[in-house]
């Protein structure tokens, strides 16, 4: 929160938000609600433009099935990362996410161009 005055600069012209958190820390589960509210809901971003990454530290398997998120967060895309066990899966999920952001940008640009032409 001490850098909150810098948040508008981080949000300016953003097209997506990736929130990475440690699911083993209860405080992180509360904090991601605040991050989602500030960086997604208060901007003109769709939920599809947000990716949640529950990062599990090496050596901690973590519970990937029973992660309980608050209601606005449970509709977001959530991936579990453990870079020791499945780095390629994490990379592929990021690639899919970035492709979806690029597709949204292309569609928006196409609509804007069509509105200028019309």
C-alpha positions as a printed NumPy array, in Angstrom:
array([[  0.   ,   0.   ,   0.   ],
       [  2.925,   2.352,   0.412],
       [  3.271,   2.438,  -3.391],
       [ -0.428,   3.068,  -3.983],
       [  0.304,   6.513,  -5.419],
       [  2.162,   4.767,  -8.28 ],
       [ -0.746,   2.456,  -9.168],
       [ -2.36 ,   4.826, -11.693],
       [  0.875,   4.828, -13.691],
       [  0.925,   1.012, -13.644],
       [ -2.718,   0.848, -14.738],
       [ -2.462,   3.401, -17.544],
       [ -3.103,   1.763, -20.91 ],
       [ -2.953,  -1.736, -19.414],
       [ -4.683,  -4.494, -21.325],
       [ -4.379,  -7.277, -18.797],
       [ -3.556,  -8.109, -15.206],
       [ -1.687, -11.124, -13.842],
       [ -2.007, -11.58 , -10.089],
       [  0.488, -14.036,  -8.588],
       [ -0.03 , -15.141,  -5.005],
       [  0.983, -17.789,  -2.5  ],
       [ -2.163, -19.857,  -1.787],
       [ -0.629, -21.124,   1.446],
       [ -0.772, -17.645,   3.021],
       [ -4.261, -16.647,   4.166],
       [ -3.281, -12.972,   3.951],
       [ -2.625, -13.376,   0.22 ],
       [ -6.157, -14.658,  -0.338],
       [ -7.468, -11.39 ,   1.12 ],
       [ -4.938,  -9.232,  -0.712],
       [ -5.815, -10.612,  -4.137],
       [ -9.364,  -9.344,  -3.615],
       [ -7.956,  -5.841,  -3.173],
       [ -5.665,  -6.192,  -6.21 ],
       [ -8.575,  -7.437,  -8.311],
       [-10.791,  -4.58 ,  -7.185],
       [ -8.161,  -1.912,  -7.874],
       [ -6.556,  -3.233, -11.036],
       [ -9.458,  -4.971, -12.806],
       [-12.836,  -3.776, -11.546],
       [-11.928,  -0.075, -11.336],
       [-10.579,  -0.139, -14.875],
       [-12.437,  -0.982, -18.025],
       [-11.023,  -4.544, -18.012],
       [-12.968,  -7.743, -18.502],
       [-12.532, -10.713, -16.199],
       [-11.026, -12.566, -19.177],
       [ -8.197, -10.014, -19.094],
       [ -7.174, -11.167, -15.618],
       [ -5.147, -14.259, -14.799],
       [ -4.656, -15.583, -11.269],
       [ -1.541, -17.625, -10.597],
       [ -1.421, -19.626,  -7.369],
       [  2.32 , -20.159,  -7.057],
       [  3.422, -23.07 ,  -4.922],
       [  6.938, -22.905,  -3.516],
       [  9.326, -25.745,  -4.33 ],
       [  8.828, -28.65 ,  -1.978],
       [  5.234, -27.681,  -1.121],
       [  2.669, -29.625,  -3.089],
       [ -0.212, -27.479,  -1.887],
       [ -3.884, -28.2  ,  -2.36 ],
       [ -4.69 , -27.39 ,  -5.97 ],
       [ -8.237, -28.757,  -5.827],
       [ -9.765, -27.036,  -2.799],
       [ -8.57 , -23.444,  -3.083],
       [-11.406, -21.263,  -1.833],
       [-11.55 , -17.831,  -3.456],
       [-13.991, -14.995,  -2.805],
       [-16.962, -14.812,  -5.16 ],
       [-15.663, -12.155,  -7.566],
       [-12.414, -14.109,  -7.957],
       [-13.825, -17.585,  -8.454],
       [-14.91 , -16.755, -12.016],
       [-11.385, -15.78 , -13.107],
       [ -8.931, -18.043, -14.894],
       [ -6.762, -19.662, -12.212],
       [ -3.615, -21.647, -12.795],
       [ -1.415, -23.364, -10.254],
       [  2.306, -23.025, -10.767],
       [  5.145, -25.064,  -9.422],
       [  8.184, -24.376, -11.525],
       [ 10.028, -27.466, -10.286],
       [  7.296, -29.853, -11.38 ],
       [  5.523, -28.303, -14.358],
       [  7.317, -25.3  , -15.858],
       [  6.105, -26.14 , -19.372],
       [  2.454, -26.209, -18.263],
       [  2.844, -22.764, -16.688],
       [  4.505, -21.431, -19.841],
       [  1.691, -22.797, -22.014],
       [ -0.959, -21.191, -19.8  ],
       [  0.817, -17.822, -20.062],
       [  1.002, -18.182, -23.836],
       [ -2.759, -18.888, -23.97 ],
       [ -3.45 , -15.894, -21.747],
       [ -1.301, -13.53 , -23.829],
       [ -2.912, -14.802, -27.031],
       [ -6.34 , -14.025, -25.615],
       [ -5.207, -10.477, -24.742],
       [ -3.791, -10.   , -28.241],
       [ -7.047, -11.269, -29.767],
       [ -9.058,  -8.805, -27.662],
       [ -6.778,  -5.965, -28.773],
       [ -7.065,  -6.958, -32.425],
       [-10.854,  -7.171, -32.204],
       [-11.015,  -3.772, -30.516],
       [ -8.77 ,  -2.231, -33.149],
       [-10.86 ,  -3.78 , -35.942],
       [-14.074,  -2.397, -34.429],
       [-12.488,   1.045, -34.105],
       [-11.314,   0.972, -37.725],
       [-14.765,  -0.11 , -38.905],
       [-16.386,   2.71 , -36.946],
       [-14.06 ,   5.209, -38.628],
       [-14.844,   3.784, -42.06 ],
       [-18.604,   3.739, -41.462]])
